[in-house]
Amino acid sequence: MSTGVLSEETAPSRSLRRAVGDLRQGWRQRSLWGYLGWQDIKQRYRRSVIGPLWISISMGVIAAGLGILYSALFNMPYQTFLPYVATGLLIWNFVSGCILEGAEVFIANEGLIKFLPAPLSLHVYRLVWRQALFFLHNLVIWLALIILFPQPISITLLLAIPAFAILLLNGVWITIFAGIIATRFRDIPPIIASVTQLLFYLTPIVWDYDQLLKHSNPNIAERARLAELNPIMHFVEILRQPLLGREIIWHHWYVAGAITVLGWTGALLVMRNYRARVSYWV
């Protein structure tokens, strides 16, 4: 073990070994970033009477409003469409949180990066952990809707566990990649915010992709397949399908897996080349 640590410390600053070593050191300090992520949530609702419940209440109100509105517009039963929209929003909030907050993760922790000798990945893990806590907290909405409007839940519900693990893995590399690039180029965060807002409308959250594929007009059904060019759609589907007891479409898993590998490859390259410069850029 000591030989491995020594080799990481003596390796060149721009090396893959240093980048992987940073990730390992950050993971070893999970008690620290786990505590800090929990404190982030507590501080946000410090003087609130019901505390973090506001997270679920606000999301529940938005999900109810959008679900009822779009079920009427699309002439779909709200008993099935409302859980569909709420589950999509639940997943989207995690993904968009990693993207938007990830773009400013190092900028927001400027003081800690400059004065606290800690691996960069510590701040990344802290952010993803905080988003995971938000997600798990909001699962109460999914549970409430499943009780109110029973869905055909089956053993495939267990697939939600590896699906969420894939989301966590992607949340880490997205935060690393966006955080380092945005720290160097400060015009990137607002661009990312605009693109993320656009992606919300391109992702099947308030509209049902499967219904468009079954449309009587073959042209509309064919154009609906263009939605699969949106990578976020596949991550939403691999988790929403088991949560709602829908048929598992495995090609979404294949695409999500390929994106995970490519994303981590890019993130490691960026971390290898620019990790040492972040402290000078913030």
C-alpha positions in Angstrom: 0.0 0.0 0.0 2.8 2.5 1.0 4.6 1.8 -2.3 1.4 2.7 -4.3 1.0 5.9 -2.4 4.7 6.8 -2.9 4.4 6.2 -6.6 1.4 8.5 -6.9 3.1 11.2 -5.0 6.3 11.1 -7.0 4.5 10.7 -10.4 4.5 13.8 -12.7 1.7 16.3 -12.0 0.3 15.7 -15.5 -0.1 12.0 -15.3 -3.0 9.5 -15.2 -1.6 8.0 -12.0 -2.0 11.4 -10.2 -5.5 11.8 -11.5 -6.6 8.3 -10.3 -4.7 8.9 -7.1 -6.8 12.1 -6.5 -10.0 10.1 -6.9 -8.8 7.4 -4.5 -7.7 10.0 -1.9 -11.0 11.7 -2.2 -12.9 8.5 -1.7 -10.9 7.6 1.4 -12.1 10.9 2.9 -15.8 10.0 2.5 -16.5 10.6 6.1 -15.5 14.2 5.6 -17.4 14.9 2.3 -20.3 12.9 3.6 -20.6 15.1 6.6 -20.1 18.3 4.6 -22.8 17.3 2.1 -25.3 16.6 4.9 -24.4 20.0 6.5 -25.0 21.7 3.2 -28.6 20.6 3.3 -29.1 21.4 7.0 -27.6 24.9 6.5 -30.0 25.6 3.6 -33.0 25.0 5.8 -31.5 26.1 9.1 -34.3 28.3 10.3 -37.1 26.5 8.5 -39.8 24.9 10.5 -40.2 21.8 8.3 -36.7 21.9 7.0 -35.8 19.7 4.0 -39.4 18.7 3.5 -39.7 21.9 1.5 -37.6 20.1 -1.2 -40.2 17.4 -1.6 -43.2 19.8 -1.2 -41.9 22.2 -3.9 -41.2 19.3 -6.3 -44.5 17.6 -5.5 -46.4 20.8 -6.4 -44.5 21.2 -9.7 -45.0 17.6 -10.6 -48.8 17.7 -9.8 -49.2 20.9 -11.8 -47.3 19.7 -14.9 -48.8 16.2 -14.7 -52.4 17.4 -14.5 -51.9 20.1 -17.2 -50.1 17.9 -19.8 -52.4 14.9 -19.1 -55.3 17.1 -20.2 -53.4 18.5 -23.2 -52.3 15.0 -24.4 -55.6 13.4 -23.4 -53.9 10.9 -21.2 -55.2 9.5 -17.9 -53.6 11.4 -15.0 -53.5 8.3 -12.9 -50.6 7.0 -15.1 -49.3 10.3 -16.4 -48.8 12.0 -13.1 -46.4 9.3 -11.7 -44.7 9.4 -15.1 -44.0 13.1 -14.9 -43.1 13.1 -11.2 -40.6 10.2 -11.6 -39.1 12.0 -14.6 -38.7 15.2 -12.6 -37.2 13.3 -9.8 -34.4 11.9 -12.0 -34.0 15.2 -13.9 -33.4 17.2 -10.8 -30.5 14.9 -9.9 -29.0 15.1 -13.4 -29.4 18.8 -13.8 -28.1 19.4 -10.3 -24.9 17.6 -11.1 -24.6 19.6 -14.4 -25.4 23.1 -13.1 -23.8 22.9 -9.7 -20.9 20.8 -11.1 -20.0 23.7 -13.4 -19.3 25.9 -10.4 -18.1 23.2 -7.9 -14.5 24.5 -7.8 -15.4 28.1 -8.1 -17.8 27.8 -5.2 -15.1 26.1 -3.1 -12.3 28.6 -3.9 -11.4 29.2 -0.3 -11.1 25.5 0.6 -9.1 24.7 -2.5 -6.6 27.5 -1.8 -6.1 27.0 1.9 -7.0 23.3 2.5 -4.7 20.7 1.2 -7.3 18.2 -0.1 -7.9 16.2 -3.3 -10.1 18.0 -5.9 -12.4 14.9 -6.0 -13.4 15.6 -2.4 -15.5 18.6 -3.6 -16.9 16.5 -6.5 -18.0 13.7 -4.2 -19.5 16.2 -1.8 -21.7 17.7 -4.5 -22.8 14.3 -5.9 -23.5 13.0 -2.4 -25.7 16.1 -1.7 -27.6 15.6 -5.0 -28.1 11.9 -4.0 -29.5 13.0 -0.7 -32.0 15.3 -2.5 -33.0 12.4 -4.8 -33.5 9.9 -1.9 -35.4 12.5 0.0 -37.7 13.1 -2.9 -38.4 9.4 -3.3 -41.3 10.0 -0.9 -43.2 11.6 -3.7 -42.7 8.5 -5.9 -43.9 6.3 -3.0 -46.9 8.5 -2.4 -48.0 8.4 -6.0 -47.4 4.6 -6.2 -49.8 4.2 -3.3 -52.4 6.6 -4.7 -52.2 5.4 -8.2 -50.9 1.8 -8.1 -48.5 0.9 -10.9 -47.7 -2.6 -12.2 -44.6 -2.9 -10.0 -42.6 -6.2 -10.4 -39.3 -7.7 -9.6 -37.7 -5.4 -12.2 -38.0 -2.7 -9.5 -34.6 -4.0 -8.3 -33.1 -2.7 -11.5 -33.5 0.8 -10.0 -30.5 0.1 -7.8 -27.9 -0.4 -10.6 -29.6 2.3 -12.6 -29.1 4.8 -9.8 -25.5 3.6 -9.4 -25.0 4.4 -13.1 -26.4 7.9 -12.5 -24.0 8.4 -9.6 -21.0 7.4 -11.7 -22.1 9.8 -14.4 -22.7 12.5 -11.9 -19.1 12.3 -10.8 -17.5 12.5 -14.2 -19.9 15.3 -15.4 -18.9 17.3 -12.3 -15.2 16.8 -12.9 -15.4 17.6 -16.5 -17.7 20.6 -16.3 -16.1 21.9 -13.1 -12.5 22.0 -14.5 -13.5 23.5 -17.9 -15.8 26.1 -16.3 -13.1 27.1 -13.8 -10.8 27.9 -16.7 -13.4 29.6 -18.9 -15.9 31.6 -16.8 -18.3 32.0 -19.7 -19.0 28.3 -19.6 -21.5 28.2 -16.6 -24.2 30.4 -18.2 -23.8 28.5 -21.5 -24.3 25.2 -19.6 -27.3 26.7 -17.8 -28.9 27.6 -21.2 -28.2 24.2 -22.8 -29.5 22.4 -19.7 -32.8 24.3 -19.9 -33.1 23.4 -23.5 -32.4 19.8 -22.7 -35.3 19.7 -20.3 -37.8 20.3 -23.1 -36.0 17.7 -25.3 -36.1 15.1 -22.6 -39.3 13.0 -22.3 -40.4 14.2 -18.9 -43.6 16.1 -19.5 -44.2 14.2 -22.7 -44.3 10.5 -23.3 -41.8 9.1 -25.8 -43.5 5.7 -26.1 -46.8 7.4 -27.0 -45.2 9.3 -29.8 -43.7 6.1 -31.2 -47.2 4.6 -31.4 -48.7 7.7 -33.1 -51.0 7.0 -36.0 -49.0 9.4 -38.2 -45.8 7.4 -39.3 -43.9 10.7 -39.9 -44.4 11.8 -36.3 -43.5 8.4 -35.0 -40.3 8.4 -37.1 -39.3 11.9 -35.9 -39.9 10.9 -32.3 -36.8 8.7 -32.6 -34.7 11.8 -32.8 -35.3 12.2 -29.1 -32.8 9.3 -28.6 -30.0 11.7 -29.7 -30.5 13.3 -26.4 -28.1 11.4 -24.0 -30.0 12.4 -20.9 -33.1 10.6 -22.1 -31.4 7.2 -21.8 -30.5 7.9 -18.1 -34.0 8.9 -17.3 -35.5 5.8 -19.0 -33.2 3.2 -17.3 -34.4 4.4 -13.9 -37.9 5.5 -14.6 -38.9 2.2 -16.3 -38.2 0.0 -13.2 -39.7 2.6 -10.8 -43.0 2.5 -12.8 -43.0 -1.2 -13.6 -42.7 -0.5 -17.3 -41.2 -2.8 -19.9 -37.4 -2.6 -19.7 -35.9 -1.4 -23.0 -32.3 -2.7 -22.8 -30.8 -0.5 -25.5 -31.2 2.5 -23.2 -28.9 0.6 -20.8 -26.4 0.0 -23.6 -26.3 3.6 -24.6 -26.0 4.7 -20.9 -23.1 2.3 -20.4 -21.3 3.6 -23.5 -21.8 7.2 -22.4 -20.4 6.3 -18.9 -17.2 4.8 -20.4 -16.7 7.7 -22.8 -17.5 10.3 -20.2 -15.1 8.8 -17.6 -12.4 8.6 -20.3 -12.8 12.3 -21.1 -13.0 13.3 -17.4 -9.8 11.4 -16.6 -7.9 13.1 -19.5 -9.1 16.5 -18.4 -8.2 15.7 -14.8 -4.8 14.4 -15.8 -3.9 17.5 -17.8 -5.5 20.3 -15.8 -6.0 19.1 -12.2 -2.9 20.9 -10.9 -4.0 24.2 -12.5 -7.4 24.4 -10.8 -6.0 26.1 -7.7 -4.5 28.8 -9.8 -7.7 29.3 -11.9 -10.2 29.7 -9.0 
